[in-house]
Amino acid sequence: MTPVVSVITVCFNAARDLQKTIESVRKQSYNNIEYVIVDGGSQDGSRELIAASGDVVSKWVSRSDKGLYYAMNDGLDMASGEYVLFLNAGDVFFECSTLEKIFSLSPSDMDIYYGDTMICDSSGKSVGRRRLKLPVQLSAKSFRWGMSVCHQSVLIRRSICSHYDTSYRITADSDWVLSAIERADQNKICNTGLFVSCFQQGGLSSRHIKKANLERFVIMKKHYGLVQSLWFNFLMVFRLLFTYCKLGRI
C-alpha cells in the first residue's frame, strides 16, 4: 500500500500564488495525498479559494498567527500522513506524476526522499536550477556549504520531524531539515534522482539576506560547532565572490 503524504501549504494574502499550488496538488496522479492549508487570516479571497477547493484540500484553517514558522508548526500538528512535504504558496510540483514516480521508482520505507529543485519566476517560467548542487547522498555534512536541498523537495517521515524552531525568523527551514537528517537512519535517505518541485524565487531569505546569513551561522554553530562554522562560512563567502566575478551574478 502506498503511504499517505501530507502536503502542507502555509499562506497569507497570496491568493494568486495559492491557486497555482492548489492546482498543482490537484493534478498529482498520486492518490494518497492529504492536503493541509494553514492560512494566516487572509483578506484577499484566499479563504474563499480554499473553501471552494474541497475536492483536494483535506484540512484547513484560516486565522491570525505569529508568523511563518508558527503556521508551519500548525500544519505539522494537523498532518496525519506518513510523510510530510511543504509547498509554499506559489511553489508547485515539478510534474503531475512527481509523487507517483518517487514511490514507484525509489526503494520503499525510506525515512527521507529528496530530489532537485527548479527555480521559476512569478509567471511559472523556469529560470534554471538552484546554484547549490544537489548532493549525491544527503547527510548532515551536506549542509556545511548551505542548504543543499530545498524543503519543497524533501519528503520526511513525520515520526522523525520536529517542530520548527521559531527563534529563527527566516531560516528555520534549514535547521528543520538538518535536524530530520540527523534523526534519520542514514541508510534510509534516498536520492530520487528526480526534480521534485519548482520553487518560486523571491522568498523570505532572499529579501533579508544579511539577517538570513546571520541565522544560518547560528544554525551551523549549533550543528557543527564554532570552528567548522567559521571555516565553512569563510569558504562560502569566497565561493560567492568567485561566482559573482565569473558570472556577474550570485
C-alpha positions as CSV (number, residue, x, y, z in Angstrom):
1,M,0.0,0.0,0.0
2,T,1.3,3.4,-0.9
3,P,2.0,5.8,2.0
4,V,-0.1,8.9,2.7
5,V,1.8,12.1,2.0
6,S,0.7,15.2,3.9
7,V,1.4,18.2,1.6
8,I,1.3,21.3,3.7
9,T,0.9,24.9,2.4
10,V,1.1,28.0,4.6
11,C,-0.1,31.3,3.1
12,F,-1.1,34.9,3.9
13,N,-2.8,37.2,1.4
14,A,-1.4,35.2,-1.6
15,A,-4.5,34.0,-3.4
16,R,-2.9,34.2,-6.9
17,D,0.1,32.1,-5.9
18,L,-2.0,29.8,-3.7
19,Q,-4.2,29.0,-6.7
20,K,-1.1,27.7,-8.6
21,T,-0.1,25.5,-5.7
22,I,-3.6,24.1,-5.1
23,E,-3.9,23.3,-8.8
24,S,-0.5,21.5,-8.8
25,V,-1.6,19.3,-5.9
26,R,-5.0,18.7,-7.6
27,K,-3.2,17.4,-10.8
28,Q,-0.9,14.9,-9.0
29,S,-1.5,11.4,-10.3
30,Y,-0.7,10.0,-6.8
31,N,-3.8,9.1,-4.9
32,N,-2.7,9.1,-1.3
33,I,-2.4,12.8,-0.6
34,E,-3.6,14.6,2.5
35,Y,-3.5,18.3,1.6
36,V,-3.3,20.7,4.6
37,I,-3.5,24.5,4.2
38,V,-2.8,26.9,7.0
39,D,-3.9,30.5,6.1
40,G,-2.9,33.4,8.3
41,G,-6.4,35.0,8.2
42,S,-6.1,36.4,4.7
43,Q,-8.4,39.1,3.4
44,D,-7.7,38.7,-0.3
45,G,-10.0,35.9,-1.2
46,S,-7.7,33.1,-0.1
47,R,-10.2,31.8,2.4
48,E,-12.9,31.6,-0.2
49,L,-10.5,29.9,-2.7
50,I,-9.6,27.2,-0.1
51,A,-13.2,26.6,0.9
52,A,-14.1,26.1,-2.8
53,S,-11.3,23.5,-3.2
54,G,-12.7,20.8,-1.0
55,D,-12.0,18.2,-3.8
56,V,-8.3,18.5,-3.0
57,V,-8.0,20.2,0.4
58,S,-8.3,17.7,3.3
59,K,-7.8,20.1,6.2
60,W,-7.5,23.8,6.5
61,V,-7.7,26.7,8.9
62,S,-7.7,30.4,8.4
63,R,-6.8,32.5,11.5
64,S,-4.2,35.1,12.5
65,D,-0.9,33.6,13.7
66,K,2.5,34.8,15.0
67,G,4.3,34.2,11.7
68,L,5.5,31.8,9.0
69,Y,7.1,29.1,11.2
70,Y,4.3,29.1,13.7
71,A,1.9,28.4,10.9
72,M,4.2,25.6,9.6
73,N,4.1,24.1,13.1
74,D,0.3,24.3,13.0
75,G,0.5,22.4,9.7
76,L,2.6,19.7,11.2
77,D,0.1,19.3,14.1
78,M,-2.8,19.0,11.6
79,A,-1.0,16.4,9.4
80,S,-1.6,12.7,9.8
81,G,0.3,11.3,6.8
82,E,3.3,9.0,7.0
83,Y,5.4,11.6,5.2
84,V,5.2,15.4,5.1
85,L,6.2,17.9,2.3
86,F,5.9,21.6,2.5
87,L,4.9,23.6,-0.6
88,N,4.7,27.3,-0.1
89,A,2.1,29.4,-1.9
90,G,3.5,29.7,-5.5
91,D,5.5,26.6,-5.3
92,V,4.4,23.6,-7.4
93,F,5.4,20.0,-8.1
94,F,7.8,19.6,-11.0
95,E,5.3,17.4,-12.9
96,C,1.9,15.8,-12.4
97,S,3.5,12.4,-11.8
98,T,6.1,13.5,-9.3
99,L,4.9,11.7,-6.2
100,E,3.9,8.7,-8.1
101,K,7.4,8.4,-9.6
102,I,9.0,8.9,-6.2
103,F,7.2,5.9,-4.7
104,S,7.3,3.7,-7.8
105,L,10.9,4.2,-8.8
106,S,12.6,4.6,-5.3
107,P,13.1,2.0,-2.6
108,S,10.2,1.7,-0.2
109,D,10.1,2.6,3.5
110,M,12.7,5.3,3.5
111,D,13.0,7.9,6.2
112,I,13.7,10.7,3.7
113,Y,13.2,11.1,0.0
114,Y,14.8,14.1,-1.7
115,G,15.3,15.5,-5.1
116,D,16.3,18.6,-7.1
117,T,14.5,21.9,-7.4
118,M,13.9,24.1,-10.4
119,I,13.7,27.9,-9.8
120,C,10.8,29.7,-11.5
121,D,9.7,33.3,-11.8
122,S,6.2,34.6,-10.7
123,S,4.8,33.6,-14.1
124,G,6.0,30.0,-13.7
125,K,8.8,30.3,-16.3
126,S,11.9,28.3,-15.4
127,V,15.0,30.4,-14.8
128,G,17.3,27.5,-14.0
129,R,18.2,25.0,-11.3
130,R,19.5,26.0,-7.9
131,R,23.0,27.3,-7.5
132,L,23.9,24.7,-4.9
133,K,24.4,21.3,-6.5
134,L,22.2,18.5,-5.1
135,P,24.3,16.0,-3.0
136,V,24.5,12.5,-4.4
137,Q,24.0,11.2,-0.9
138,L,22.4,13.6,1.6
139,S,23.8,13.7,5.1
140,A,24.3,16.2,7.9
141,K,27.6,17.2,6.4
142,S,25.9,18.3,3.2
143,F,24.6,21.5,4.9
144,R,28.1,22.8,5.7
145,W,28.0,24.6,2.3
146,G,24.5,25.9,2.8
147,M,21.0,24.5,2.4
148,S,21.9,21.8,-0.2
149,V,18.3,20.6,-0.6
150,C,15.1,22.8,-0.6
151,H,12.4,21.8,1.9
152,Q,10.0,21.9,-1.0
153,S,11.9,19.0,-2.5
154,V,12.3,16.7,0.5
155,L,9.7,14.3,1.9
156,I,10.4,13.4,5.5
157,R,8.8,10.7,7.6
158,R,6.5,12.5,10.0
159,S,7.7,10.5,13.0
160,I,11.2,12.0,12.8
161,C,10.0,15.6,12.2
162,S,10.4,18.1,14.9
163,H,8.6,21.4,15.2
164,Y,10.3,24.4,13.6
165,D,12.4,26.4,16.0
166,T,10.5,29.8,15.9
167,S,13.5,31.6,17.4
168,Y,14.7,31.7,13.8
169,R,12.6,34.1,11.8
170,I,14.0,33.5,8.3
171,T,16.0,30.2,8.0
172,A,14.3,27.8,10.4
173,D,13.7,25.5,7.4
174,S,17.5,24.8,7.3
175,D,17.5,23.8,10.9
176,W,14.4,21.7,10.5
177,V,15.6,19.7,7.5
178,L,19.1,19.3,9.1
179,S,17.5,18.1,12.4
180,A,15.5,15.5,10.5
181,I,18.6,14.2,8.7
182,E,20.3,13.8,12.0
183,R,17.4,11.7,13.3
184,A,17.0,9.6,10.2
185,D,18.6,6.2,9.6
186,Q,21.4,7.2,7.3
187,N,20.7,4.0,5.2
188,K,17.2,5.2,4.6
189,I,17.9,8.6,3.0
190,C,17.0,8.2,-0.7
191,N,18.1,10.4,-3.6
192,T,15.2,10.0,-6.0
193,G,17.2,11.4,-9.0
194,L,14.1,13.5,-9.8
195,F,13.2,17.1,-9.9
196,V,10.6,17.3,-7.2
197,S,9.4,20.9,-7.1
198,C,9.5,24.3,-8.8
199,F,10.4,26.9,-6.3
200,Q,9.2,30.5,-6.8
201,Q,12.1,32.8,-6.5
202,G,11.9,35.8,-4.2
203,G,11.4,34.1,-0.9
204,L,11.8,35.5,2.6
205,S,15.6,34.7,2.9
206,S,16.3,36.4,-0.4
207,R,14.6,39.6,0.8
208,H,16.6,39.6,4.1
209,I,20.0,38.3,3.0
210,K,22.1,39.8,5.9
211,K,19.7,38.5,8.6
212,A,19.4,35.2,6.9
213,N,23.1,34.7,6.8
214,L,23.4,35.5,10.4
215,E,20.8,33.0,11.3
216,R,22.4,30.4,9.1
217,F,25.7,30.9,11.0
218,V,23.9,30.4,14.4
219,I,22.3,27.2,13.0
220,M,25.7,25.9,11.7
221,K,27.3,26.6,15.0
222,K,24.5,24.6,16.7
223,H,25.0,21.6,14.5
224,Y,28.8,21.7,13.6
225,G,30.5,23.8,16.3
226,L,32.2,27.2,16.1
227,V,35.4,26.3,14.4
228,Q,33.8,24.4,11.5
229,S,31.2,27.0,11.1
230,L,33.7,29.9,10.8
231,W,35.8,27.9,8.3
232,F,32.9,26.9,6.0
233,N,31.4,30.4,6.2
234,F,34.7,31.8,5.1
235,L,34.8,29.3,2.2
236,M,31.2,30.1,1.2
237,V,31.9,33.9,1.0
238,F,35.0,33.2,-1.1
239,R,32.9,30.9,-3.4
240,L,30.1,33.5,-3.7
241,L,32.7,36.2,-4.7
242,F,34.3,33.9,-7.3
243,T,30.8,33.1,-8.8
244,Y,30.0,36.8,-9.0
245,C,33.3,37.7,-10.7
246,K,32.9,34.8,-13.2
247,L,29.1,35.0,-14.0
248,G,28.2,38.5,-12.9
249,R,25.6,37.1,-10.5
250,I,25.4,35.1,-7.3
